[in-house]
Amino acid sequence: MSKLESGMSCTLKDDTITVNDDLKISFRRTVRVPDISETNYLPPNLGAFPLEAVSQHSARLPKAMVVKSGVFFPMYR
């Protein structure tokens, strides 16, 4: 758990960031939806992106990213 400057606490568990034991944030994989004027149904949920703490990978990440700290998730085109 970490305390932010604003007094909020954040935890990272199971690919979810929890803020103040209340707000849960995750990033979901999905397929691209065409940008057309027709109505599209929501794409299928392909699961959550894996979230990783920057501090756990500091030796392999750019220094600018390590200084900022936080979390990251891998995304491929």
C-alpha positions as CSV (number, residue, x, y, z in Angstrom):
1,M,0.0,0.0,0.0
2,S,1.2,3.5,-0.7
3,K,0.1,6.9,0.5
4,L,-0.2,9.6,-2.1
5,E,0.5,13.3,-1.3
6,S,-3.2,13.9,-1.2
7,G,-3.6,11.4,1.6
8,M,-5.2,8.7,-0.6
9,S,-4.0,5.2,-0.3
10,C,-3.5,2.9,-3.3
11,T,-2.9,-0.8,-3.5
12,L,-2.2,-3.1,-6.5
13,K,-3.7,-6.6,-6.3
14,D,-4.7,-9.0,-9.1
15,D,-4.4,-6.5,-11.9
16,T,-6.6,-4.0,-10.1
17,I,-5.6,-0.7,-8.5
18,T,-7.7,0.1,-5.4
19,V,-7.9,3.7,-4.1
20,N,-9.0,4.2,-0.5
21,D,-10.5,0.7,-0.3
22,D,-13.3,2.1,-2.4
23,L,-12.5,2.8,-6.1
24,K,-11.3,-0.1,-8.1
25,I,-9.5,0.5,-11.5
26,S,-8.6,-2.1,-14.1
27,F,-7.8,-1.8,-17.8
28,R,-9.8,-4.3,-20.0
29,R,-8.7,-5.9,-23.3
30,T,-11.2,-5.6,-26.1
31,V,-11.4,-5.6,-29.9
32,R,-11.4,-2.4,-32.0
33,V,-14.9,-1.2,-32.9
34,P,-15.3,0.4,-36.4
35,D,-15.9,4.1,-36.4
36,I,-19.1,4.2,-38.5
37,S,-22.5,5.7,-38.0
38,E,-24.2,2.4,-37.4
39,T,-25.0,1.1,-33.9
40,N,-22.4,-1.4,-32.6
41,Y,-22.8,-3.7,-29.7
42,L,-20.2,-3.7,-27.0
43,P,-17.2,-5.8,-28.0
44,P,-16.4,-8.9,-25.9
45,N,-14.3,-8.6,-22.8
46,L,-11.0,-10.3,-23.3
47,G,-9.8,-10.0,-19.7
48,A,-7.7,-7.5,-17.8
49,F,-4.4,-6.1,-18.8
50,P,-1.7,-7.3,-16.3
51,L,-0.6,-4.4,-14.1
52,E,2.9,-4.3,-12.8
53,A,4.6,-2.1,-10.2
54,V,7.4,0.0,-11.8
55,S,9.6,-0.6,-8.7
56,Q,9.6,-4.4,-9.4
57,H,11.1,-3.8,-12.9
58,S,13.2,-0.7,-12.3
59,A,16.4,-2.4,-13.7
60,R,14.7,-3.0,-17.1
61,L,12.7,0.2,-17.5
62,P,13.7,3.7,-18.7
63,K,15.0,5.9,-16.0
64,A,12.3,8.6,-16.6
65,M,9.7,5.9,-15.9
66,V,11.4,4.7,-12.8
67,V,11.6,8.2,-11.3
68,K,7.8,8.7,-11.8
69,S,7.1,5.3,-10.2
70,G,3.6,3.9,-10.3
71,V,2.3,1.0,-12.4
72,F,2.4,0.0,-16.1
73,F,0.8,-2.5,-18.3
74,P,2.2,-4.1,-21.5
75,M,0.2,-3.4,-24.7
76,Y,1.1,-4.7,-28.1
77,R,-0.3,-3.5,-31.5
